Amino acid sequence: MKRSLLIAAVTALAVTVPAASAFATPAEFQRFSAGVVGKAGTDKKPRAVQLNIHPFHDYGIKGGPTNAGGLNSGATMEAPFSTVFANVYTDKAIKYNLGSFPTCKLQTVLDSPDLCAKASRVDIPSSATGLVRTKGALPGIYTLATTLEIKTFILTKDTLALRVVTPLVTAVIVGKIGKATGAAAKKYGSRIRFTIPDGLIAPTEGLVSQLVDFNSGIKATSSKGKPLVSLGACPKSKKLNFGYNGEFTINTTRNADQKSWKIMQIGTRIDKTVACK
């Protein structure tokens, strides 16, 4: 019933709100922070650390519009966008060892996460915010602001599964861990490429789902004597490199084959450093 009422309200709003003529681009208000909790080990004996990852869109734009939800956010000054791929880059001193941990099947993560092996769940306390907007919504206008529940599981030896629950859908964001390549390989050792599922991009026809604040991470834990996320010796700079960029579709636009989302902007990578202790 709640879903039906929301869809009806959104449909009515879409009829009354004209398409905007000018917007900021999705990457314009993109921000990123990261962190490591724990002390470095050595290259021969790395230590388990907690990894904090926080991509978000800027909030509190001075003089920006407020609305019924009270949100004053740069994210609502953009065209209604959705992140299709989220790329997180981590320092060469940080290594991943998912292979020593129990795994959980994707369908089990989605339908019955309590049945997953306890050690396969690896999230830290997390928070996330999403905005539901209509296609063509004017700057500053959104229909619903929601908080998201996040649980992170190990799917395979190189893949994470982030189970996300919203008022409209339950979906899994899959994060594939691989080596950084190209120019990024000069600064980073790994890239985690998160694929956002359809339900978190377009929960229903006429709606655009924006993930505007996603504060999560991986806890410091070990299995079979091996850390999940490990930190070897600190670099000489005593700083660790982190990076992020998003790949966006606008107004849930699909490619000509209608089978995939059209990437309409690839954000410039945001590079950050944090202290290595």
N, C-alpha and C positions, 0 to 999 in steps of 0.2 A: 504493500500500500504506500509506504513512504517513497519508494522508488517511482511509483506511478505518479504521485503528486508532484515530485520534483521534476519529472520529465514534462508534465503538463505545464508547470510554472515556467520552466526553461523555454518551452515552445512558445508560450505567450510572450516572454521577454524577447526572444529572438525576432519576433514579428515587429516589436516596437522599437528595437535598437538598430539604428542604421549602421552601415559599415563605416569604419573610421577611415579617414583619408590619409593620415600620417601617424606612424608609430615609431618608437624606438625599436631597435633590433633586439632579439632575445639575448645576445651576448653582451649587450651594452651594460646591463645591470648584473651580469654574472660575477659572483665573488667566490672565493675558496679559501679555506683554512684547513690545516692538518696538524697532527701532533703524534708524538710517541711518548708513552708512559712506561718508564723502566730504564735501566742502565745498560749501556753497551757491554758486550762481552769482548771476545777476541775472535779473530778470523778462524782459529782452530776450535774455539769453544764459544759460539754465540749464545746470547741469552734471549729468553722469551720476553717479548714486549707487547704492549697494547698499542694498536694502531687506531688513530682517530681520523676520520675523513668527514669533511663538512663543506660540500658545495651548496651554495645558496644564492638567491637573488636579493639585491640590496633592499633593505627595509628603511622606512622612516625618511623618505626624500623630503627635504624641507620645502614647504609650500606645495607639496603634492596633494592630489585629491584624497579626500576621505569619503567613505560611503557607509551604507547601512551596517556593514560588518565592522566598521571602525578601522579598517586596514589602510595604512598609508604606505604604499610600497612601490618601488620602482618596477617590480614585476607586473603590476597592473598598468604601467605606462607602455608596455610592449603589446604588440599584436598577440592575440591568444595563441600561445606556442605550446609545444610539448617537446620534452627531451626524448629523443629516440635512442641515442647512444651516449653514455657517459664514460669518459676515459680518465682513469686515475693512474698517475705515474708515481713510482716510489724509488727511493735512493738505491744505489748499487749495494750499499751495506745491509739493506733489508732483504731477507730471503723468506720464502714461503715453503712450508712442508705440510701439505694437506694429505699426502699419501700415508702418513702414519696414523691418521685419525679415522674413526668409523665414518661412513657416509650415510646419506639418506636419499631415497629415490625422489625424483621431482614430484611425482603425483602424491606421494606420502607427505612431502613438505606442504603441498597445496591443500590436500584434503584432511589429513590427520597428523599434524606436526608432533603431537604428543607421543606418537608411536615411533618417532625417530630416536635412535640411540642418543642418550643424554650428552655424550661427548661430541656428537656431531653438531650440536648447537653452539655457536661461537660468538654471538653478538654481545656487545656491551649495552648498557642502558642507552636507548636511542630515541630520537624525536624527529618528526618530519611534518611538514605542512604542505598542503596542496590547495590550489584554487581551481574551482570548476567555473568555466566561463563559456559563453556561447560563441559560436563562430562569428567573427566580425564585430565582437563586442568593442565598445568605445574604450579609450584609455581611462583607467580608473574604475571600470565597471567589472564586477564579477558577481556570480550567482551564489556561490557557496564557498566558504573556507573550511577546510577539514584538517583534522589531525590524523596521522597514520600510525598504525601499529606495525613495528618491524621486528622480525626474527630472522637471524642469519644461520644457515646450515651449510655443512660441507656436502657438496653434491658428488664430486669426483676428485681425483688427485690434483686437478688444476682448476676446479670450478666451484664457486660459491652460489648459494641460492638465498636471496633475500625475500622472505615472505612478507608481503605488504597487504594490510587490511584497511580498506576505506569504507565509508558508508554505502558505496555503490558496488564495489568489487573486492574480491580477494585474488591476488595475482602474485606471481613470482618473477623477480628481477634476477636474471642469470648473469653472474660475473665471471668471465673467463680470464685467468691469469696467464700471461705470457711474457716473453722478453720484449723490452722496449726496442723499437727498430728505427731506422732512419736517423734523422737529426736528434731525435729524443734519446737515442742510445748513448750519446756523448755525456749526458747528464744523469740518465736514469737506468736502473737495472731492469725494472718490470713495469708492465702496463696491465691494469685490470680494466677490461672492457665490459661494461654493464649494458645489457640490452633491455630496454624498457618494453614490457608487453603491451599488447593492444588495449587491454582493459584500463591501463594507467595512462593511455594516450587519448583515447576516445571512449569513455565508459558507455556512451550510447550516442545515437545519431544526433548531431547538432551540438554536442558538448565537446569542449576541449579541456583536458585535465593537465594542469601545470604543476609539476613538482618544483616548488619554489624554495624549499628549505629541507635538506636531507642530512641530518647530523647523526652519523652512525660510526661503526668501526668493528674491529675484531679484538677479542679479549686476549690477554696474555695467558697462554695455556700450553701444556705439553702432553704428548702421548708417546708411549714407548721410548721415553727419554729424549724425544725430539720436539723442539718448540714449533708451534704452528706458524707464528711470525717471529723471526729471529733477527737480532741486531748484532753484527760482528763488531770489529774495532771501529771506533769513530774515525771519520776522515780527518786529515790534518787540519782542515778548516773548522772542525768541531761543529759542523752544520750538516743537516740532512736535507736533501732536495725532495720536494713534492710538487706535483703538477696536476692540473685538471683542465679538460675542455669538454664541452658538450656539443652534440650534433642535433640540430633542431628541425622540426617541421612546424609550419605555421597554419593555423586553422585546419588541422588534421588533413593535409593535402596528400593524396596518394600519387604514386607514379602512374604512368599511362597504363601499365598492365593491371593496376588496381590491387596488386598483391603485396606491395610494400609501401612504406611511407616515403614521401619525397623529402630528402634532406635539403632544406632551403637555406640553412646557414650552419657553418662549422665554426665554432668559436675559437678564437686564438687561445692557445694554451696559457693558463695562469700559473706561473712558477712561484713557489714559496720555499723558504728555508726555515727550519726549526733547529733548536739547539740539540746537539748530541752530547750526552753526559756519560 
